[in-house]
C-alpha cells in the first residue's frame, strides 16, 4: 500500500471528523473557548484560532485566516491540496510525485525546522492575543 493511499485515507477521515466538529462547535460550546490552556491561563496554545481560520477559509478570506493563525492556515491549505493530490493518485489519474518521500527517515532540516516553526507561530499568537 502506497503512502498516498495511507495518507489519503487518514486525511479523508480527519477532514470528515474536523468538518463535523466545525459544524457542531458553536452549538456545543455556546461561545466559550474550546482551548483548556487559554481558559485556564489566558495564554493561547499553538493551535488557538484554528476554528476561526476554518471559518475565514470557508468565507474565502485567506488574509483573515493568515492573520488569525498563520501556521494553521498554511497547514490546512497544504493539507487540502495534498488530500486532492492523494485522491487523484488513488484514483489512478496521477502518478506519485516521488514514491517514498513521505516515509522515514525525516530530513534533519524538518526535524529542527518544524518545532521552530511551531514555536515562532506560538510567539506570534501570544503577541497578537489570539
C-alpha positions, -999 to 999 in steps of 0.1 A, spaced: 0 0 0 15 33 -11 19 63 13 -6 82 -8 -33 55 0 -25 57 37 -23 95 39 -53 99 16 -74 76 39 -61 92 71 -66 127 56 -101 119 45 -111 106 79 -95 136 97 -111 160 73 -146 145 78 -141 144 116 -129 180 116 -158 191 94 -183 175 118 -165 192 148 -165 225 129 -203 223 124 -210 212 160 -186 236 178 -208 266 181 -238 246 194 -217 225 218 -195 254 232 -221 281 232 -195 308 226 -170 295 252 -134 288 243 -125 252 235 -89 257 245 -82 245 280 -49 262 282 -63 296 272 -93 291 296 -70 282 325 -41 306 319 -52 332 295 -24 323 271 -32 307 237 -20 273 228 -1 267 195 -33 258 177 -56 285 191 -77 302 165 -78 272 142 -117 272 142 -116 309 132 -91 300 105 -116 274 92 -144 300 93 -123 325 74 -112 300 48 -148 288 44 -158 325 38 -130 328 12 -110 352 33 -74 339 33 -60 372 47 -81 369 78 -71 332 81 -34 341 79 -37 369 104 -55 346 129 -31 317 129 -6 316 101 7 281 107 -28 266 110 -39 284 78 -9 272 58 -12 237 72 -49 234 64 -44 248 29 -15 225 23 -34 195 37 -63 203 14 -40 204 -16 -23 172 -6 -56 154 0 -67 163 -35 -34 150 -48 -37 118 -28 -72 112 -41 -60 117 -77 -31 92 -71 -55 67 -55 -79 71 -85 -51 65 -109 -54 99 -125 -18 109 -114 14 90 -108 30 95 -74 53 126 -74 82 108 -58 74 74 -43 86 70 -7 90 107 0 66 105 30 83 76 46 111 79 73 137 90 79 127 126 82 154 150 69 173 168 96 161 202 84 125 191 90 133 176 124 146 210 136 125 233 113 91 221 123 94 226 161 110 260 154 81 269 131 56 259 157 74 279 184 76 310 162 39 307 154 31 304 192 51 336 199 31 353 172 -2 341 187 8 353 222 20 387 208 -13 392 189 -35 379 217 -54 354 196 
